[in-house]
Amino acid sequence: MLKQLFILLFALITDPNKAWNRLAEKQEDRRNEDFYKSYLYPVVGLIALLSFTGTLFALGKFDVQIALKIVIKQIAVYFGGFYLASIVFSEWLFPRFKEGKDIHLCERFIGYSSALIYAVAMLKSLLDWPFLPLIVFYSIYMIWEGVVNYLKVEEENLVKCTLLSGIIVLFFPVALEFLIERLLPNMKI
């Protein structure tokens, strides 16, 4: 299962056109059970696990309490960011470019569009590279490919849909992390 997850993450990041086409051809179950079990839960679980181990080893002391706080923050940021982005995308943005509302399609699109954000979160929990978070702006290109190949938005709406989707995908995890760190200052190492 993890091997398939890493293959999908790698494909979405390195060759988004091909990956989105494969995802579009794949028949997803209507209620996203397979999406949750094979993609979203393992990705957020890996982020939490890597944050836990990274925090323990980065501090130089074995402080489980701080590591657990960071895990809780990471789960809240990435699950909360995913759900908020999915709801905003489904209720506000998706009906502007497609017929009707489809929360399940929007959840899959937001989840797969966030692949680079998830990968950066995994790396950031293990490595202390100051410019690593800037890589997430490549997500705009990944989202473009998803809008074209997965959502199949009409050509005159491609740029608008891509930019607004990118803002939604990038904004919510950052906003939640900022909010958690301001409201709960002890959640930051």
N, C-alpha and C positions, 0 to 999 in steps of 0.2 A: 504494500500500500504506500509506504513512504517513497519507494523508488518511483512509482507512478506520479506521486505528488511532486517530487523534485524534477522529473522529466517535464511535467506540465508547467511548473514555474519557470524552468530553464527555457522551454519553448516560447512561452508568452513573453519572456524578456528578450531573447535573442532573435526570434523570428515570429513577431506578433501576427503578421499576415497569415502565415501557414497555420499557426496555432488557433487563431480565431476562426479560420475556415473549417478546421477539424472540429472545433467546438460547435459551430453552426450546423454541421452535418450530424453530429451526435444527437441522438434522441434523449433528451433529459426527461426525467419523470416530472410530472406536473407540479408536485409539491416540493421539489428540490431536496428530497431526502438524500439522494445519492450525492448531490453537490455538497451538502452539509457534512455527510459522513466521510467522503473521500477527499474533500478539499478544505472547506472552511475550518472545521473543528481541528483537523491535524495541523493546519498552518498556524492557527492561534495557539494551539498547544505547544508547537515547536517554539514559537516566539516566547511563550511563558517559560518553557523549560530552559531555553538558551539564556533568557534573562536571569533566571534563578542561578544557573551555574556561572554565568558571566559575572553576576553581582558578587557571588561568594568568592570567586577567585580574583576579581579586580580589586576588591577592598583590602586584600592581604590578611584579613581576619575572617574567621568563619562565623558570620553573623546571619543566622537564619531568619531572624525577625526582619531585617532590612531586605533580604532577598525575597521574602514572602510579600512584603509591601510592594516591591517593584513588580512582582508577578501579578498581583491584584491590579495594579495600575495598568500594566500592559494588556491584560484581558479586558479591562474596562475601556481602554483607548481603542483597541482594534475591533472588539465586538461592537462596542457602542458606535464607533465611527462607521463600521459596516452597516449597521441597522439604520442609523440616522441618514446616511447617504442613500441607502436603498429606498427609504420612505420618501425623502425629498425628491429623488430621481423619479420614482414611480408616480407620486402624486402631482408633482409640479412640472418636471421637465419632460418626461416620457410622452405624456399626452400632447405636447406641443409638436412632436415630431413623428409620432405614430398614432394609430387608431387605438383608443381606449387605454385602460390601465392594465398592466400585467406585472404585479409585484414579484412574481417568481422569475420572470425573465430579467427584470431589473436587478434582483438580488444576484443572479448569476453574472450579469454584466458588471456590476459594481465589484463583486468578489474577484472575478478574473482580472478586471482592470486594476485592482489593487495589488496584483502579484509583485510588482517591483517594490511597492511600499512595504509589503510583508517581508520580502527578501532583505531589504535595507534594515528593517527592524531586527531581523535575525542577526545580520552582520554587526549592527550597531551594539547589540548586547554582548558581543564577543570582542569587538575591535574598537579602539578609540581613535577613529579617523575623523578629524573635524569636518572634512568636506564630503563625507559619505552621504548625509541627508540631501545634498544638492542633486544627487543622481535621480531622485524621484521625479524631476521635471521631464525625464525621458518618458514618464507615464503618459504624457500628452500624446506622444506618437503611438504608444500602445493603445490608448483610448481611441485615437483616430482610426486605427485598423479595426478595432472592435465596433465602432460606429458604422464603418463601411461594410465589414464582412459578417458581423454577428447580428447587429440590429437592422442592418440594411436600410439606413435612413436615406431619404432622397437627396440627390446631389446638391440642391440649392440650400439644404439645411445642415450639411456636413460640418462646416466650420463652426457654426453657432452651437450645434449639439456637442461637438468635440470640446470646445472651450468651456462650455457650461458644465459638461460632465467632468472634465478635468478639475475644474474649481471645486465641484462637489466632492470628488474622490480625494483630492488633496486636503481640502479644508477641514473636514470633520475629525479625522484623527489628530491633526495638529491642534485644532480648537479644543478637543477634549483633553489632550495632554496638558495644554496651557491651563485650562480650567481646573483640572485636578491638582496641578502643581501650585496654583494660586490658592485654592480653597483648602488643600491639605498639604502644607509645606513639608511635612515629614515624609511625604511620598517621593521625594527627590533625594538621590544619594549625593 
